[in-house]
Amino acid sequence: MIRSFRHKGLEKYFSRGTKQGIRPEHERRLRTILFALNSARTPGDMDLPGLRLHPLSGKWDGFHSVWISGNWRVVFRFDGLDACDVDYLDYH
């Protein structure tokens, strides 16, 4: 289950369906990712076709990333069975 967000626009989209704060062209992809992440119990549960799951390092050590498009990613970490600090960013 998703326990916390870093990105307020993504949190509003997840909880209220408000598209303000996310890129309109990412809406369908984000819906798919957030649905999967909310059901996930481990980072490995996000290793779905096309998501390109990979662990991060450096300042993002402990986080995992899934691909949205181009340089856009959803990053997250797990604390127990919950996804935490879910963020939506262009990190390249």
Residue pairs with C-beta under 8 A, 6 or more apart in sequence:
1 38
1 81
1 82
1 83
2 14
2 34
2 37
2 38
2 82
2 83
2 84
2 86
3 79
3 82
3 83
3 84
4 84
4 85
4 86
5 11
5 14
5 85
5 86
5 87
6 85
6 86
6 87
7 21
7 86
7 87
7 88
7 89
8 21
9 18
9 20
9 21
9 22
9 88
10 21
10 22
10 30
10 34
10 74
10 86
10 87
10 88
11 86
12 18
12 20
12 21
13 19
13 21
13 22
13 27
13 30
13 34
14 34
14 38
19 27
22 30
22 88
23 72
25 69
26 68
26 69
26 72
29 68
29 69
30 68
30 74
30 88
33 46
33 51
33 66
33 68
33 74
34 74
34 86
36 45
36 46
36 48
36 51
37 46
37 74
37 76
37 83
37 86
38 83
39 45
40 46
40 83
41 81
42 78
42 81
43 53
43 55
43 64
43 76
43 78
44 53
46 53
46 64
46 66
47 53
50 67
51 66
51 67
52 65
52 66
52 67
53 64
53 65
53 66
54 64
54 65
55 63
55 64
55 65
56 62
56 63
56 64
56 65
56 75
60 75
62 77
63 75
63 76
63 77
63 85
64 75
64 76
64 77
64 78
65 73
65 74
65 75
65 91
66 73
66 74
67 73
68 74
68 88
70 90
71 90
71 91
71 92
72 88
72 89
72 90
73 88
73 89
73 90
73 91
74 86
74 87
74 88
75 85
75 86
75 87
75 89
75 91
76 83
76 84
76 85
76 86
76 87
77 83
77 84
77 85
78 84
